[in-house]
Amino acid sequence: MNQKNSFSINSTIEFEFRNSHIRDYSYNSFLPEFNKLQTPRSSVLMEKKENSLLFIIKCSDITAFRASISDIIGFGKIINNCIELCE
C-alpha cells in the first residue's frame, strides 16, 4: 500500500447470514470478484466466521476506502437480491 498520506484507514464490515450454508454460497459467489479489490492503495481480506463474512479493509487514502466500500456494498446487494429470489 502506498504510504504517502499521513494516515491510513482500517475498517471491518460484517455480513451476518441466517446460516452457514448461505454464508458459504455468498463467499463462493464473491471469490471471482475478490481480486479486483486488491490495489496498491487498498487491501481487503475476506474471512468466514460462524454465520458471517468479514471484510477487513486497509486503505492508504479516503478515495480508495470509498471505492472498496462501494464494491462490498454492491456485492451485498447482489447477494441479498439472489436470496430474496430464491425464497
C-alpha positions in Angstrom: 0.0 0.0 0.0 1.1 3.5 -0.8 2.2 5.3 2.4 2.4 8.9 1.1 -0.5 10.1 3.2 -0.1 10.9 6.9 -2.9 8.4 7.8 -4.4 5.1 6.7 -7.9 3.7 7.1 -8.7 0.4 8.7 -12.2 -0.9 8.9 -14.2 -4.1 9.1 -17.6 -4.9 7.6 -19.5 -7.9 8.7 -22.3 -9.5 6.8 -24.4 -11.8 9.0 -26.4 -14.6 7.5 -29.2 -16.9 8.8 -27.0 -20.0 8.4 -23.6 -21.1 7.3 -25.0 -22.5 4.0 -26.0 -19.0 2.8 -22.7 -17.7 4.1 -20.7 -20.3 2.0 -22.9 -19.6 -1.0 -22.1 -15.9 -0.7 -18.4 -16.5 -0.1 -18.1 -18.7 -3.2 -20.1 -16.2 -5.3 -17.8 -13.3 -4.3 -14.4 -15.1 -4.8 -14.2 -14.5 -8.6 -14.6 -10.7 -8.0 -12.4 -10.6 -4.9 -9.1 -9.9 -6.7 -10.5 -6.6 -8.1 -10.5 -5.2 -4.5 -6.7 -5.6 -4.2 -4.9 -2.5 -5.4 -1.7 -0.6 -4.5 -3.8 1.8 -2.4 -6.1 -0.8 -0.7 -6.3 -4.3 0.5 -9.3 -6.3 1.5 -9.3 -9.7 3.3 -12.4 -11.8 3.4 -12.9 -14.3 6.3 -15.6 -16.7 7.3 -17.0 -16.7 10.8 -19.8 -18.9 12.2 -22.6 -17.4 10.1 -20.8 -14.2 8.9 -18.4 -12.9 6.3 -15.9 -10.4 7.5 -14.3 -7.9 5.1 -11.2 -6.4 6.6 -10.3 -3.2 4.8 -6.9 -1.4 4.8 -6.6 1.7 2.7 -4.0 4.4 2.3 -6.5 7.2 1.3 -10.1 8.1 1.6 -10.9 7.6 -2.1 -9.6 4.1 -2.1 -11.6 3.4 1.0 -14.8 4.7 -0.6 -14.2 2.5 -3.7 -13.6 -0.6 -1.6 -16.8 0.1 0.5 -18.8 0.7 -2.7 -17.6 -2.7 -4.2 -18.5 -4.6 -1.0 -21.9 -2.9 -0.7 -22.6 -3.7 -4.4 -21.7 -7.3 -3.7 -24.1 -7.3 -0.6 -27.0 -6.0 -2.7 -26.5 -8.7 -5.3 -26.4 -11.5 -2.7 -29.5 -10.0 -1.0 -31.4 -9.9 -4.2 -30.4 -13.5 -5.0 -31.5 -14.7 -1.6 -34.9 -12.9 -2.0 -35.4 -14.5 -5.4 -34.7 -18.0 -4.0 -37.2 -17.5 -1.2 
